Amino acid sequence: MAAPQEADLLLVPLLDGSRALVQVAGLERGTMNLALTLARATEPRPVRAEEIIALLLCSERPVREGHWPVIGYERIPRLPPLAAHSTPQDPGVIEAFLNACHGLYPWDGFPQPDFFTGLLAPGIGIPDTRRMAAEFPQGGQDSPTV
């Protein structure tokens, strides 16, 4: 697969089979600065600045391997004065975070219960759709796995 380009729109898989819309806001030495949104998509469309819930760094690997398909490109929105987390996140962490934002994975499912809260952009509240571990069936068919 090809390397990602700035302004690419990506689809990140969610546990329910849908895809979250993410945009490459910047690139530097094999690392993407990703603008994450709560939007689900199948077709390319512009990302609006007010949709962005986090700016996170991640390797290009999931794009190069085709796991996060590029579906097009759009102008990068004027980003609010947010700093991307300086530590690149593992692609699995980004997938877990987006799933947690959609209530498909426990918001407090990591050893540090407020880990996902720390990934949100400054001024962005915890999504209303989030669910805590206690709200998921214990060991049942609906238990999330990432």
N, C-alpha and C positions, 0 to 999 in steps of 0.2 A: 504494500500500500504506500501511497505517497505521504510525504511529510505534511503536517498541518500548516496552514497559512493564516496570518493575521486576518481577522474578520470571518473566518470559517464558522459556520453553524454546525454544531455537533448534536447527535442524539445519544443520550446516556440511558442505558436500559434500566427500567425499574422492575421491581419484583412482580407487579401485576401484568407485565407484558407491554405496558406503555413505555414511552420514552420521554425523558426530560430534555428541554431545549437549553443548550449551553453555547456560549460564543467565545471564540478565541480572541481575547482582548489585547494580547501581546505575546511575543515570542522572544526568548533569549537563551541561547546555548542549549537547545534540546528541552527547554522547559516552557510550558504554555502558561500564560496568565489567563485563567478562565473566569468568565462572568457567568455565574450560575443563576438560574431563574427557577421559579415554581411552575413555569409554563410546561405543558406537555404538548408535543408536536409530532407530526409525521411529515409535514411539508415545511420548506424554508419560509421564514417571515422575519421581519426586523425585530430585534430585541429592544425594548424601551428601557431607559435608565431606571425608571421606577419599578421595573420587574426584577432587578438584580438584588439577590439576597446575600450573595457572597462573592468575593474575588479570591480565588485560590490558585496556587501554583501546582502544577502537575507535570510529570514527564509526558513526552509525546507518544509514548509506547501504545496506549489504547487506541490512538488514531492510526498510527503506523500499522498496527496489527488488525485493524478493521473492526475492533470491538465497539468503538464509538464512531459510527459512520459520519462522514461529512455529507451534509445534505444541501449545501449551498453556501453562499456568503452574503452578507449584508453589511452596510455601513455600521461601524461600531458606534453605539450611542455615546453621547457626552457622559462620561462616567462621573458620578458624584465624587467628592474628594475622599475616596476610600483608598486605603493602602492594602495591597494584597498581602496575605500572610506570607512572611518571608521564608518559611519552611515549606518546601514542596510536600504535598500530600500524596499518599499512595492512591492510585486510581480506585482501589477497593474502598478506601475511606470516603472518597468523593461519591461513589455510588451509594454507600451506606448512608451518608449525609443526605443525599437527595431522596433516598427511600424514606428516611426518618422524617424529612420535611413533608412528605406526602402521607405519613401515617402508616407506611408499609413496613417499617422497621422501628424498634423502640428508640425513642429520643434519648433515653437513658441507658441504651444497650451496650455502651462501651464501659470499660472498667472505671474510667473517670466519668461519672454521670452527667456532668455539664460540658463534656467535650464538644458536642455539636453546637451548643450555644456559643462557645468560643470561636466557632468558624463563621458565624454570621457576621455580616458587615456591621460596622458601628451604626447604631440607630435602628437596626432591623430587629423587630421582635420575633419571638419564637412563633413559627407558623401555627395557625389555629388548627391545622390538620394533623399536627403531631400527636402521637400516642406514646404513653409511657409503657414500660415493660409489664406492669401489672395489668394493663388493658389487653394484653395478648393472651390467647389460650396457652396454657403451660404444656409444652411438648406435643400439642395436638397438630392436626393437619395444617392449620392456619399459622403455625409458628413460623416467624420469619427466619430466613437464613441468607446471609450475604457472603 
